[in-house]
Amino acid sequence: MKRRDFIQYTGLGAGALMMPSLLLGNDIPAEALLNPGMDVAIKKKMADVALNTAKSLGATYADARIGRYLNQYVFTREDKVQNVVNTESFGIGIRVIVKGTWGFASTNSVTEDGIKKATDQAVAIAKANSKFQKEEVKLAPVKSHGEVSWKTPIKKDFKDVPVSEKVDLLLSANAAALENGANYVNSGLFMVNEQKYFASTDGSYIDQDVHRIWPTFTVTAIDKGTGKFKSRQAMSAPMGMGYEYMDGLASEKLKGPEGLNLYRGSYDIIEDATIAAKQAKARLTAKSVEAGKYDLVLEPNHLGLTIHESVGHPLELDRVLGYEANYAGTSFATLDKWKTKNFKYGSDIVNLVADKTQVGSLGAVGYDDEGVQTKKWDLVRNGVLTNYQAIRDQVHMIDQNESHGCCYSQSWNDVQFQRMPNVSLEPGKEKYSIDDMIKDVEKGIYIAGRGSYSIDQQRYNFQFGGTVFFEIKNGKIVGMLDDVAYQSNTQEFWNSCAKICDKDDYRMFGSFFDGKGQPSQVSAVSHGSSTTRFNGVNVINTGRKI
């Protein structure tokens, strides 16, 4: 990508500044997205070139990933379209083990000659690295899957929906926000299709078609007399779904307190923008919170980010072992705590699971980028730390012989490595609603949506904000609050977990741009939960000047 294009794209729309790497690829017209791409039989032939070449050069293991990555982004502001971006990236990445050491190379020349050259380079890199390798790579066994395929179960492919229809939807949402008190609004729609083919010397040939979508906006209301302004973000969640997510079916909505509509299964962006404008305006005159201890009622769109930072990241095994220390930090959840088999990560009702099979989630695939069939496993059970997230060359370090199936690469051009799966909090087992929970709170705050946050290098001490806040007194919501953030540490916070709503309230939060590694890569991941109460959490006032 040319520098001027990069600057232009990364300055557009909500969220674009946070996700520049997802914008990379060759610009193509919208209709080119409909091109079916390389036939699967040819993919197998090309992959075999890589595998056979690697074996002939002395590799004891090799895998090849042929990837076609299609992206469409639509950005608007008020009544104008800022940009429509369509990109395609296509190539092959080849990973080998030679002399007990990894080597990797990639090329966008998906021809027999191009693949042979890249494979030769991967082998050469492995041989060079072997001079410094202290311990040989140990791969957990994985069965051969033969020729298989998997596809995100979508009902409507975004590529089949005209760009004009997407633009009209975003502009209608913007208009609704402006009509209901917003002074400014920008909106965006991010749509991704990963067409991935994996083959390995273990005998697997896996064809996958992965879809993701993320609608978002930010509305801002201004008090022209004081110059004060407040914003409210969308209550949408990025999802592993097709364009049907934008249908906004009424049957999929859950009624939240104080006019909030909480979305699951589909999303009504016009309705959400309408509510957002009213709430942004209301925040201008909202009461500033009094610092102190409160019982916090956290809705899933908010709690997902806290799960991501305080559970998902600290339980990545490479972070625990210090492999990510230089870039992303380490973890307080060290192996000695896990080995005791009684480390209380949270209260008895806290059950946190990793799951790469969860329908509708961003992380859902049939097989990871090492050809391991995905699954669900416990991280914390009844409050006790039970496991980590690990891939084929890591699990022997925790005395296990089966990969967890959470290896991922953001593209054919990057090497795959351990990435966070969907990490979620299981809902409560007894019937219990948001209304029930609020009735049980004497002094508390209901927090919805994501906000700014900060967490230390070991994922232990943290501070989280939110999008909107409501004061709870004697079992009732009595008004909107502002300037709210809570502080705690991971173990103290999860041990203060007192009540969880049932499965009828279960929803997912997601991130399109979870960063990790050097060179940095992004991945998409979801976190599910029901509304949850945490007792006696320290709340600070972020608006007070010191």
N, C-alpha and C positions, 0 to 999 in steps of 0.2 A: 504494500500500500504506500502511495506517495505521502510525504509528510503533510502537505496541505490538505489532503483528503482525511488523514488521521485527525488533524486538528479540527476540521469541519465536523466530522462525524461525532467525535468525543465531546463536542460542545452542544450537541443537540438533545433536547428532550429530557424527561425525568429518567434518571438512572444511567444515562449514557456515559457520563463522566466516570461512573463507578465500574464500567464494564468494557473498556476499550478493546481488550483481547477478543471479545466475542464479535467485534465488528470486522475483524480481519478476514480477508478472502478476496476473491476476484469479483468486481462489480459485474452483475448480469442483469438483463431485463427481467421483469416479473414473470413473463411467459416461459423463460428458460428454466424456471423452478420446476416446471412440469415434465421436463426431460427425464425419462426413466433411468438414465445412467447405465453403467456397465452391467451386462448380463451376468447372472450368478455363476454360470458355467465358465465364463471367461475369468471371473474373479478367482475361482478355484484353480484354474490353469496358471494364472499369474502368481497366486500364493504358493503353488507347488514349485515354481521356479525358485522362489526365495528359500523354501525349506530344503529342496534338493541341493541347491548351491551351498547352503550353510553346512549341511551334513558332509558334502564333498570336501569342504575346507576344514573339517575337524570339529564342528560344533556338536556338542552332546545334546543340545536342545535348541530349538528355534521356534519363533512364532512370527506371523505376519499379519498386519492389520491394514486392510484397504478401506479407506474412509472417504465418504462424500458428505460434506457438511453444508447444508443449505440454511440460510438465514434470511428472514425478512423483518425489518423494523420500520414502524410508522411513527413519526413524531409530529405533534401538533401543539399550537399555543393559541389560546383564545379562539379566534375564528379563522386561523390560518394553518396551513400545512407547512411544517418546517422542512421535512424531508421524508422520503421513502427510500429505504436502502435494501437492496437485494444482493446477497453475496453467495458465492460457491467456492469451496475449497476441496481439492481432490488429490489424493496421493496414497503412498504406502509407507508404513513404518515397519522395520524389521529388527527383531531383538534376538540375540543369540547368547548361549553360554559356551565359552571356549576356555579350557584350562581352569574351569571352576569360576569363571568371571563373566559378568555381563558386558555385552557390547550392543550398541544401538545405532542405527542410521536410518535415514528416510529419504524419499525422493518423490517429486511430482511427475516423474517420467515412468508411468505405469506400463512399461514395455519389458520384454524379456531382457533386453540389453540394460535398460535402466535399473531393473530390479537386481540383476546380477552384480552390477557395479555397487549398488547400495549394500547388498549383502556382503560383498567383499570388504567394504568399508566397516561394517558392523563387526565382522570377524577380526579385522585388523585392530579396531579399537579395543575389543575384548582381550586380544593378545597383549596389547600395550598395557592395559589395566592390570593384567594378571601379575605383572612384575611387582605390583604394590599391594596385591590382594593378600590379606593375612589369613583368611579362612574361606574355603570354597563355598559357593552358593549351594544351599540345600533347599530343594523344591519339594513341597508336600505333593504327594501323588494326586492325580486327577484322572478320572476315567475318560476314555475316548467317547465323544458324543456322536461321532460320525457326521453326516450332513443334516443339520437342523436349522430352523429359523424361528424368530420371535419378532413380534411387532406390538408396539403400544396399541392397546385396544381403543382406537379412536372411532368416532362416528362422523366427523367432518374434518377433512384435511384442509389446513389453512391455505395450502397452495391452490385449492380449487375455489376459494372465495375471492371475488374481485377486490382489488386494492381500493376501489371506490367505495365499496361497502364498509371496509375497515375504517377508511377516512371519515365517512359519514357518521359512523358510530362514535368515534372519538370526538368529532366536532359537536355532535349532539350532547355528549357528556359535558364538554366544555361550556356549551350554551346553557345547560341546566345549572351548572355551578354559577355562572355569571348572573343568571336570573334569580338566584337565591342567596346573593350577598357576597360572592367572591369578586375580588378586584382583578385577580390574575389566576390563570390556570394553564398548566401544561399537562399533556398526556402522551402516553406512548404505548405501543403494542409490540412486544417482542415474540417472535415465532421461530422455532428451531426444529430442524429435521436432521438427525444424524443417521446416515445410512452406513452401517459398519459391518465389515466382513472380517472374521477372525479365523486363522488356520494355524495349527501347530503340529510339531512332530509327535505329539501325543495322539494324533489321529482325529482331531476335531476340525470341522468346517462349519462355522456358525455365521449365519446371515441375520442381521438385526436392523429394524427400522424403528427409530426412537423419535417421539414427538414431544415437544414442550411448548408452553405458551405462558406469557406473562403480560397482562394488562395493568397499567399503573397510571397514576396522576398525582399531582400536588396542587391544591387550591390554596390561595392566600387572600385573606381579608385584611383591610387596612382601616385604622381609625385616622381619618385625615386631619382631625383636630390635634392629635398628639403625635402622629407619625408612627404610632405603635402598630405592629402587624403580627398576625398569627397564621399558621398554616395547618393543613390537615392532609395527610396522605391517604391514598386508597386503602380500603380494607380487603383488597383482593389478595390472593396468594398465587404465586407462580405454580403451575400444575403440569404434570405429565399427562396431558390430554390433547385432544384436537380442538378445532375452533368451536365445537359445541359448548365449551366452557363459557363462551360469550352469550349464550342463549338466555341466561337470566331467568330460568324457570322458577316460578313462585313456589313450587313444591320443594325446592332445594334450599329455601331461605330459613334461617332460624332467627326468631325475634330476640334481640338483645335488649338491655335496659336503655332507657333514655333515647329512644328513637333509633338506636343502632340496628341495622340489619346485618346479620352475620351470614356469610355465604359458604356454601358447601356443595360441590358437585357442579354448580354453574354460578355465573357472576353477572349481576346487573350493574354495569358501569354507570349508566345514566342515573339510576336511583342512588347509587353510592355517592356520585358527584353532587347530587342534590343535597343529601344529608351532610356531606363533607363541608359544603359552603356554609350551611347553617351553623355547623359546629365550629368552624374556623371563626366565624363572626362572633359566636357566643364566647369563645376563648378570650376575646378582647376585654370582656368584662368579668371573666371568671375569677373567683376568689383564689388568692395565692395560698398555697398549702402551709400549714403550720408544721414545722419539723417535729419529728417524734416517732414513736413506735406505732405501727398500724398493722392490722390484718389486711393483707393484700389479696384481692380477688382478680386473678390474671386470666384474661381470655386467650384462646389458643393462638391467634394471630400475633399476640404479644409474647406469650410464653415460649413460642417456637424459637425465637431468637435467643432467649435465655438458655434453653435446652442446647441449642447449637454451640454456644460459647462455653457453657459450664459443664456440659456432658459430652457432646460430640467431639470437640477438639481434645480435651484432656484424656479421652480414652482411645485415641489413635496410638497404636503401639509404637510407630516410629518416633512420635513425639515423646512418648514415655521413655524410650531408650536414648533420647538425646539427638536423634538424627536430624530433627528440625530446629535445633536450638539456635542456630545462627540466624535463621530467618523468622520463624514463627514462634519460637520459644519451646519450653519443655512442658512437663505436667506434674502437678502435685500428686496424681494418682499412680505412684510408683509401684514397681513390681512387689516390693516388700509388703505393701498394704494389701495387694491382691492375694499374695501367698498366705496371709493369715486366715483367709476365708471368712472373716467376720468384720471387715472394715465397713463401718456404717456410712455409706455415701449419702443416704437419706433416711427418712422415717420408714416405718414398716409398710406403709401403703404405697411407697414409691417403687414402681416397676418400670424400668427403662429398657427398651428393646431396640436392636438394630434390625432393619428389614429392607432388603433390596427387591422384594416382590410386591410391595404395597401398591395396589391398583390406584392410579391417579397421582402417584407421587412423582417427584422429579427424578428420583434415583432409581425408579423401577426399570429393570432390564431382565431379560431371561438369563443372560450370561455376562460375567464381567469381562474385562479386557485381557484376561489370561485364560479365557475359556472355561472358567469355573461356573457351574450352575449356581444361581443366586439363592439366598435363603434368609431365614429370620433366626436371630439368636439373642439370648439375654446378655445385657451389660450389667444391669443392677436388678436383683430380684429380692423382694421384701426388704428393700433398703440396703442390701449388702452388695458390694462390688464383686461381680462374678466373672467378667471377661472383658476383653478389649476388641479392637478392630484390627485384623491382621490378614495378610495375603500369603501366597505360596512360599515365598522365601523368608517369611517371618514367624509362622506359627510354631516352628520347632523351638523358638526361643521362649515360648510359654507352654512347652510340653504338650503341644497338640499336633495332630497329623493331618488336619483338613483345613484348607483355606476357607476363610469366611466369605469369599467371593466379593470383595470390595476393592478391586483393582480397577483403575480408570485412567485414561488419558484424554485431554481436551481435544486432541486432533491426531491425525496420522503422523504429523510432524513432530510430535512430542512423545517421549517414552512414558509408558504407563507405570503407575506406582500406587501405593495405598492411599485411598481417598475415603472420606467419611460417607458411610451409607446413610439412608434415612434413619434417624434416631428419634424415637418417640416415647412419650409417657402413656402407659396404658390407662384407660378410663377406669373410674370406680365401678365396682361390681353391683352396688345397690342403686335403686332408682333415686336420682338426686339431680335437680335442675339448677340453673343459674338463680332463679327466683328463690329456691330453697336455700341456696348458699348465702345470698344477700340477707335473707331473714335471720340467718344465724350469726351475723356480724354486728357487734355493738359499735366499734370504732374501726373503720376501714376505708380503703380506697379501691374502686374498680378501675382497672387499667386495660385499655384496648389499643391494639396497633403498636407498631414498632417506633422506636425513637433512638436517640443517640445512646451510646454505651461505651464503657471502658472496662477492660479486664487485664489483669497482669500477665506476665510471661509464663506463669505456671497455671493459668486458668483457675485461679483461686479467689483472690479479692476482686470484687467487681462493683460496677454501678450501672444501672439501666434506667432509661427514661421510657416514654411511650408516646402515643399519638393523642389520645383523649383520656381524661381522668374524671372520676365522679366520686364525691364524698359519700360514705355510708355511715349513718348514725342510727343506732337502735333498730337495725334490720331494714332500713329504708335508705334509698338514694335521695339525698337532700339538695344536690346541686353539683355544678361543674367545678372542678379545681384546675389549677394551673401551677407551673413551676415545680412539677413532681419528678423526683428520681429516688430510687431505693438503692441502698448499699448493703452488701453482705459478703460472705465468702461462700464458696460452693458447698462445702459440707454443712455449714450452719444453715444455709438457705434451704437445701433439700431436706434437712432434718426438721425444718419448721413446717413442712408440708402436712397440712391437717385434714384436708378434704378434697376429693376429686369428683366432679360431675360424672354422670354415667355416659355410656356410648352414644346416646342420642345427641349429645352436645359435641362429639368428637369432630375436630376439624384439623386442617393442615396449614402450617406456615411453610414458606419455601424461600430459597436463595438461588438465584441464577449464577452467582459470582463468588462462590466460596474459594478463597485463594490459598495456595500452599505450594511449597517447593521452590527450588532455584535451578533453572529459570522458573519463574512463577507460572502456574497453571490455574485455571478456574474449573470448578465443577458445579453441577446443580444438585441440590439436595433438599428434601422436605423433612419437616418435624411435626408429628401429629400429637394432639392432646385434647382433653376436655378442659373446660374452665376449672381452675384449681386455686385453692386457698392456702396461703402461707401466713402463719401467725407471728405477730410480734416482730415485724421486719422494720429496720431503721429507714425512715424516709427523710430526705433532705429537701430544702427549698433551693432550687437552682436559680431563682431570680434575685435572691438577696445579695447585695453587695457587701463585701467584707471590708 
